[in-house]
């Protein structure tokens, strides 16, 4: 029995992103479409999100333009496609502080935010470094970190130290320190509510970008190969591979149950539709009695 519905909601995209950015070592192998998405989880009396996108203004807009982001839409427009308003969201899990994941906190006035303490504190440290070391701040909007600290001031940010079980019923947080970022984490949904679940979904954040990270270059979800990590690691690609093994072990190595949020081909693996705004909604699963948002 499914306790939660899960949707991956595209809010913008990069039409042509260097393949080497999503698959380590894939140099001179062309480009891929890179959707920018967040995840909505609804059920058990809660509306939760995994990441919140970026604010298309000030330095956030500068980074979006720098990375070639197109067709940005605000959360009110995007979430309406699954029948939700930003004000309905009560919980936000921030997998990491890159601008496209942590930039829209002001759009969710009633939400409590969860982030790894190591993640936000290390970005404060990185902001203090000399300009010659600014590469470390790639894809981070310092304003997002300041807004995160303001959430803490307002008692709306909980900094987590390591894994956390049942943050909401059946929803757990897991860590991948010094991997894609200093304190990256991923979210699991045990959709049958059991401690030893047979219906678990892993929402991978940016620890996995595309199917090839899970199954190797040139592969798809039906083939077996080797892990190939994402291109960007503030920590190490080794730690990314170790995190990938941890994620897959939670779902019996069923690749289909690890959801790469930036993967355009989710539309081929799960029911999906394109909205009037030209953005995709992908339905990962439905709670018992819930109505599909893609049919």
Residue, then its C-alpha position, 0 to 999 in steps of 0.5 A: x500500500x502506497x502512503x505517498x505520491x511522488x512527482x518530479x517537477x521540472x521548473x527549467x532546463x539547460x538545452x545543451x549541457x556538456x556531457x562531461x558535466x554529468x558523466x565523469x570523463x565523458x570529454x568531447x562526447x557532445x551534449x545532453x538536455x539537463x532538466x532542472x527539477x525538484x521533487x514533491x512528496x504528498x501523503x500522511x497529512x504532509x506536503x514535502x519537497x526535495x530541493x526548491x530550485x533557484x530564484x531567478x533574480x540577482x546572483x541566482x539569475x546570473x548563475x542561471x544565465x551562466x549555465x544556459x538555463x531556459x524556460x524558468x518558471x516559479x514554484x506557484x506555476x510549477x506546483x499547480x500542475x500537481x494541485x499544490x500551492x507553495x503555501x501548502x508545503x510544510x517540509x523541505x529537504x535540501x540535498x545540497x546548497x548549489x543554487x538550483x537546489x537551495x535558491x527558492x526558500x522564500x517561496x515556501x513561507x510555511x515550510x521547515x527546512x532540513x539540511x546537513x549541518x556540514x553542508x551549510x557550515x562548510x559553505x560559510x567557510x568557503x565564502x570566507x576564502x581568498x578570491x583565488x580559491x573561488x572555484x570551490x564556490x562553483x554553482x553556489x549563490x552566497x545569497x542562498x547561504x545567507x537566506x539559509x542562516x536567516x531560516x535558522x534565526x527564524x527557527x525554520x531550519x534544522x541542521x542535521x548531523x548524519x542520517x535521520x530516520x522518520x523525519x516524516x513517517x517513512x521518510x529518511x535522510x542519508x549522507x554522502x559527505x565530501x562527495x558532490x558537495x561537503x554535506x550532500x544527502x539523499x532522501x528515501x521514502x519507505x512507501x509501505x511504512x515498514x522499517x524493512x521496506x519492500x517499496x522504497x524510493x531513493x531521491x538522489x539529489x545530485x549524487x546521481x545525474x543520469x542513468x549512466x552514473x548507475x549503470x555505466x556509459x552507453x547503458x540504460x536501466x535494463x543493462x548491467x555495467x559499472x558506476x560512473x560518477x557525476x563530473x562535479x565533486x567538491x569532495x571526490x568521485x570515490x565518495x560518489x561511487x560509495x554513495x551510489x552503492x549505499x543508495x542501491x543497497x537500500x532498494x535491493x540494487x533495483x536501479x529503477x528505484x533510484x531517481x536521478x532528478x536531472x535525468x531527461x529520460x525519466x519520461x521514458x521510465x515513468x508516466x509523464x506529461x509536458x505542461x502548457x509551459x513546456x515543462x515535464x511532470x513525472x509521476x514516480x508513484x501514487x498513494x493509495x486513492x490518489x489521482x494521477x497528475x499526468x493522465 
